[in-house]
């Protein structure tokens, strides 16, 4: 599933470059089915939007790093294209996805939504993924990351998103939503599947900047602030 990044300076795995698992045919087929189901469900939802990011149609901002809990991935792509993309000068969206076999399915789903998947996590291909995400940011793409993925703990922000913001200089925008009617899976992240015709409150939080010269103490302060903000925005 979606993945987190290691801290800058973390040693590369001794095995060297890791090639991510590519989606096989049945995963690509499954991805198209998932894409279609998401589009059908979202077409029935009653959205209520709250955008505190400061980006408006009249004064669009530059590329951002969107940060959403792992269990709220279901509506994240649709939310980006409905609310964020029209307000951004970004060229598109690049998102972190695990290099594992499970991550290959999500990579195929993202590709169906015209999102560029970048494969890696804290345990596999982390350094390469960090460089690739930075490269996409330099090209003008918005970035997306799940700060508690791919294995949790649930609702705990890992340090990778802070590293990414520090390296790229791009602000972090926390994103979350509350679906009135939903299914909640018995997985580590308690993955949420919104049900048709539900009311859905979608929130884009205020941007959080990570100074390029931030030391470990300052980085930890920002990590805790981001975690508290996302928790406050997320009603289960």
N, C-alpha and C positions, 0 to 999 in steps of 0.2 A: 504494500500500500504506500501512500505518500510518506515522504521521509524527511528526517531532520539532518542538519549538517554538523560536522565537527568544528571545534574551535580552530582559528588560524594557528598554524604552527604545530598542529597535531601530526604525529609521525604517520607516514603512509604505510599501508599494510605491507608486510614483508613479501607477500606474493606478487607485488607489483601491480600493473594495470589490470583492472577487473573489467571484463566485458559484460555489460548487463544482459539479462535474459530478454530476448526479443519475443513479442507476442506470436504465438502459434495460431493456426487458422481458426481453431475453435474459440480462442480468446478474442480474436478479431471479430468473429461472428457474435460472440457474447457481448462485446463492447457496443456493437451496433444495436443490439436488442436493449441494452441498458440505456444507451443514448436516446432511443425512441421512447422508452418508458418515462425517462426523466422529462423529455419534452412534452409528452402527453399530460403527465401529472402537473407540471409547472403551469401549463396552459389553464388549468382549473383553479389554481391557488388564488386566494385573495390577499395580495401583497400590501403591506404598509411599510413604506421606506423611511428610514431616518439616517441621513447622511451628515455626520459631524466632521468629515474629513477636510472640509474647507475647499474642496474642488467642486466647482459649479460649471454649468454650461457657458456662462459669461466669462469666467476666469479659470479655464482648465489648467491643471498643473502638469508637471512632468511625471515620468514613470515612478511607480510606487512599489512597495513590497506588501502584498496583501497576506494577512496572517489569519488562518481560520482553524478551529479545532478539527481534529481528524474525524470526529463523529458527525460533522456538519458538511461533509464534502458533497452530499447529494445535490444541494442547490447552489453550490459555490460557483460553478461555471456559468449557470444561467444568471446569477446575481451580477457577475462581472460584466456580462454583455448587456444586461438591462440598465444597470446603474453606473458602473465604474468606467467602462470603455468609452461611452460618449463624453465623459468628463476628463479624459486623460489625453495627453499628447503622445502616449505610448504607441508603439508600432504593433503591439499584440501582447500576448501573455505567455510566459514560460513558467512552468511549475515543476517543483521537485517531486520525483517519484522514486520509490525504492528500486534498486537494481535486481531484486529477487524475481522469482517466477510469478508470485502473486502481484508484484508491482507491474509486470508486463501487461496484465489485464487492465489496470488503471491507466497505464500509459496509452493503451489503445482507446480507452474511453475518452481521455483528454484529447487525443488526436482527432476523434470524431467531433469534438467541440472546437476544433481549430486552435487548440492550445499546444504549445511546444513542450513535450515532456523532457525533463533533464533527469537522468537516472543516477541515483546515488543515495547514500545514507551515512550515518555516523559509523557504521560497521563495514560497509561495502562501498568502494568507489567514492569516498567522501571528498578527497582532495580534488579529483577530476571534476566532480559535480560542482564544487565550490567555484572552481575556475570557469566552468561552463556557464553557471548562473551569472557570474560577474560579467562575462562576455556578452550575454544576452542583455544585461542591464546597460552596458555600454552602447549596444545597438539601439537603445531606446525602448526596450520591452519592459512592461510591468512584470513583476515576479510574484509567485504565490508559493506559500509553504505552510505545512501543518506543523506547528511547533511541538506537538506531543506525539508525532508519528515517528517511525512506523509501528513501534511496539509499546509506547506509553512510558510512564504511567499517564493515565487519562487526566487531562486538565493540568498538566505540569509542563510549563514552557521550558524546553531545552535551550542550550546556549547558542545553537547553530544559527537561528534567525538573527540573533544579536550580532554574531560574526558577519553575517551577510550584509546587514545594514551598515556596519562599521566599514567594511571593505568597499561597498558600492557608494556610500554616501546618500543612499535613498531612504526616505522615511518609511517606517512601518505603520500600516493602517490595520488595526484589529477589526475583524469582521465576524459577526455571529448572527444567528436568527433563532426565533422561537416559533415552532409550528404547533398550532392548537391541537391538531389531530395527527398522530404519528405512531409508527411502530418503532420500538426500541430493541435492538438486537442484544443477545446475551454474549457480546464480545468484549474484549478488554476495553474498548473505547465507548461501549454502549451506543453503537452506530444508530443514527436516527434516519428513518425513512418517512418523510411527510406523506400523508394520505390525501387523495383527491378532495378538492373543495375546502381544504383547511384554510384558516386564516394564518398568515405567516408574517411576523414582524421581523424585518431585515434591518440590521444596524451596521453602519460603517462608522467606526470610532475616530477620534482625533488622532492625527499622525504623531508618531513617537520617533524622535531623531536620536541616533547614536553617534556621538562625536567621534571623529577619526582617531583622536588622541585619548579616548576613554581607557582608563586602566581597569583592572579586574574588579575593583570595588565599585566603580561607576557602572561597569557592565552588569554586575549583579543587581545593582539598584534598578537599572532599566529593565532587566529580565523580570524582576519581581513586579514592577509596575505594569508591564505588559501582561503578565499572568493574572494579576488582580483585575485589570481592565477587562480582559476576555471573560473571566469568571463572572464579573458583574453584568456583562452583556448577555450572558448565556443562562437562560432559564430552562431547566429540565422538567 
